[in-house]
Amino acid sequence: MPTSSPFTLDDLRRILLEGAGADDGVDLTGDIIDTEFTALGYDSLALLETSGRIEREYDISLDDSAVADAATPRGLIDTVNTQLSAASNA
């Protein structure tokens, strides 16, 4: 589903919950934009699954190192939106 709409925090929340769920006590509905993924209970394996789901759903390719460097939802959202923009300009 390629899209020209930006990838949002709500999109990321949905994909995180579908792919890896949430640890007990983690409220993904709160202000998590700058909370590190490790504090949210998501390890590198969960982020790998998340990035794979994003790639399939949005028909983009994410650089593994860029995903690994995205320590927070804001960082991952920025990475995804950069790729979406590049894909729509190609």
N, C-alpha and C positions, 0 to 999 in steps of 0.2 A: 504494500500500500504506500507507494511514494506519495509524499505530500509536500505542499509548499507552506503549510502551517508550521510554526515553530514547535519543537519538542518542549513540553512543559513539565513542571514538577508533578502535576497530576498524572501525566503520561508515565513518568518514571515510577511514581508510587504504585500505579496499576501493574506495571511490568515487574517491579520488585515483589509485590504480593503474589502475582501469578507464578513467578519463577521460583522464588525461594521462601516465600511466606515472610513472617515477621516473628522475631523472638518475643516471648512473653514479656510484657512490660514496656515494649517499644511502641510508641504512638507515632505512626507514620503520618497521621493527619495533622500533627503539630508543625511548628516552624522548624523544619529539618534541613532547610536549604544549605546551611553552612555547617551541619553536623557531620563529622567524619563517619564514613560507612562502618568502620569498626565499632564505633560507639552505638551505631544502630543495629549491630549484630550481623553485619554482612561482611564475610571474608572474601578473599580473592577468588575463590571458587564460585561463590554466589554472584560476584560481579562479572565473572566470565560468562556464566549462564545468562545474566541480565544483558550483557552486551550482545550475546548471540541472539537473544530474543529481539532486541532492538534492530539488529542487522536484518533479520528475517522480516520483521514487521514493516520496517521503513525502507527496505531495499537499499541499504547503504553498507559500506565497509568501514569498520572502526579499527584503528590502529591499536594493537594490544598494549603497547607502552603508553599511549595516550589514555586508555581506559585505566590502566594501573596507576597512572599519575593523578587521575581524578579522584582525590580523596574524599570529596563531598558531592552531594547531589548537584550543587551548582557547577562544579567542575565537569561532571559527566554530562549534564544538560548542555553546557557550552560546547563540549566536544561533539555531541550528537548534532547540535544545530550548525556547527561549522561544516560537518559532513553533509547535512541536508542541503545547506546553501551551495556547497560545491556541486552536489549532484544535480540540483535544479539549474545551475549555471552551465552544466556540461552539455 
